[in-house]
């Protein structure tokens, strides 16, 4: 009789354990496409800046830029606390870019002006300063602050030449060209695109070819539209 009772108790515990691990009907399972990670809970499972940074990149790939902002911010704080100033600067640049993807222009700008540039100046990193200038050019272009965009793309180009970074210099020329297109200075923009194309050929860099073609096509389209409107 005692053995029977023990057997029944064992069966009850076994069934209880199975019930706890069974997913109830109608609940989303972890591998569901709509499964979302709670940031607060996730944060408790991460231990250092690299973990936060990797998670931020995962959010970026998913298109969840709010999640990316949160994680890049945590990564930056961890790097700063641990005096990893190079990684701190990288995290700040990525944080700014995540803000830019959300059209949070003021926040994106302040991360660079108040934190990234100060950090790169402190550690004497011209590469970091150059990247910061490029980021500010992108921010001001997106915010339609074209005079500021031109100035910072120009500063990027100056540092790129000092560092003999040919790709970065071409990027600065293209940034200036795109800004001039926005300003409707199509002739000047075309000259800049020609310069970028020549620099790319001389340096045997092909990564900007499509961007150059796309901007030329955009100029042709806008010029044609302008002529058509003048005839009306």
N, C-alpha and C positions, 0 to 999 in steps of 0.2 A: 504493500500500500504506500509505504514511504517512497519507494522507488518511482511509483506512478506519479505521485505528487511532484517529485523533483523533475520528472520528464515533462509534465504539464507546464511547470514554471519555466523550464528551458525553452519550450515551444513558444510561450507567450513573449519572452524576451527576444527570441529570434524574429517573431513577426513584428514586434515593435521596432526593432532595428531596421528591418526592411522598409517599414512604413516611413521612417525618417529619411531614407535616402531616395525614396521614390518621388519623382517630379509629379506634382498634381496636374491633372488635365487642365489645359487652358493657360498654364503659366509658361512664359518664354524661357527656353533653356539657354545656357551661356553661349552656345555657338549660334544662336539666332542672329540674323542680320540686324535686328532692332535692339540687340543687347547693348546697353550703355554702361560704362564704368563710372561708378560714383567717385568723383575726384577726391573727396575727403577720405574715403576708405582706401582708395588707391595710394594716396599720399602716405598713409601710415605704413604701407608695404615697401616704400622706396627708401633707400638709405643714404644716397649721396647725389651729388650734382649730375653725374653721368646718367644715373637712373632716371632722374627727372628730365634730362635733356633727351634721352632716347624715347621716353614716353611722349614728350612734346612733339617730336618728329612723327611719332605714330599718329597723333591727333591731326597733324598737318596733312599726312597722307589720306586720312579719312575725310578731310575737308572741315574738321571741327576746329576752327581757329580760336574759339573761346577757350576750349580745352588746352590748345597749344599755348595761348597767352598765360594761362595759369601755371602750366608746367615749365615753360621757359623762365617765368618769373621765379619759380622755386629753384630752378637750376642756377640762375644767376645769383640768388641769395646764398646758396650753398657754396658756389665757387668763390664768392667774395669773402665769406666767413672763413674759408680754408685758404685764402690768399692765392688762389689759382687765377691770377688776373688775366691771363691770356684767354682761358676758357670763359671767364666772367665776361670779357668783351664780346666773345663769339655768341654767348647766350643773349646778351643785350641786343646785338644786331638781329638775331632771330626773333627775339621778343618784339622789337620794333616792326619787323616785317610781318609778324602775325597780326599786330595792330593795324598795319597798313592794309592787310587783306580784309579786315573788318571795316575799312574806311574810317578808322579812329585816327585821323591825321594828327590831332594835337598830341595824343598819347604817344604815337609813333615818333613824332618830332622830339618830344621831351625826353624819351628814353635815350636818344642819341645825344642831344645837346647837354642834358643834365648828368648823364652817366657814362655813356660809351666814350665820348670824346675826352672827358676828364680822365677816364681810366687809361685810354691809349696814350694820352699825353704824359701821364704819370709813369708809364712803363716804357716810354720812348719808342712806341711802335708806329712807324710811318705807314706800314701796311694797314694797321687798324684804323688810323686816321683817314686814309684813302677810302677804305671801305665805308667808313662813317659818312664821308662826304658824298659818296655815291648813293648811299641810302637816303640822305637828306635830299639829294636831287630827285630821287624817285618819289619821295613823299610830297615835295613841293609841286612836282609835275602832276601827280594825282590830285592834289588839292587846287590845281590851276593857279598856283603862285609861280608864274613863269620866270619872273626876274630872279627870284631866289633859286629856282631850279637851275637856270643857266649858270649862276655864280658857283653853285656847289659842284655841278658837273665839270666846270672849268677848274676848280680846285682839285678835283679828283684827277683830272688830266695832268695838272702840274706835278702832283706827287707821283703819278704813274711814270712820267718821264724821268723824274729824279731816281726812281727805283728801277728804271729800265724794264718796266712791266708793260710789254707791248699789248697784251690782251686787255688789260685794264685801261690803257690809253685809248684803244679803239672803242671800248665801252663808253668812255667819257665823250668821245666824238659823236657816237650814236645817240647818247643821251641829249647832247646839245642839238643834234639834228631833229630829234623827235620833239623837243621843246620848241624849236623854230617852226616846225610844222604846225604845232598847236597855236603859235603866234601868227600863223599864215604868212611867214617869211619863206615862201617855197623856193625861191632862187638860192637863198643862203643855205637852206636845208639841203638842197640838192648838192651844193658844193661840199657840204660836210659829209654827205653820203659818199660822194666821189672820193673824198679823202680817206674815209673809213675803208672803202673798197681797195684803194691803192695800198694802204697800210696792211690790210689783211693779206693781199697778194704777196707783198714784199716779205712779210713775216711767215708766210705759208700757214696762215690761220684761216680755217674754213667755217668755224662755228658761227660767224656772223653773217654769212652769205644770204641766208633766208631772211634775216631781219632787214638787211639792206634792200633786198628785192621787194619785200612787203612795204617798206616805207616809200620806195620809189613808186610803187603802184598806188599807194595812198595819195602821194603828191599829184600823180597824173589824174586820179579821180577827182580830187578837190579842185585842181586847175580847170578841168573840163566843166565841172559844175559852176565854177566862178564865171567862166566864159559864157556858158548857157544862160546864166542869170542876167548877165550884162546885155544880152540880146533881147531879153523880154521887155 
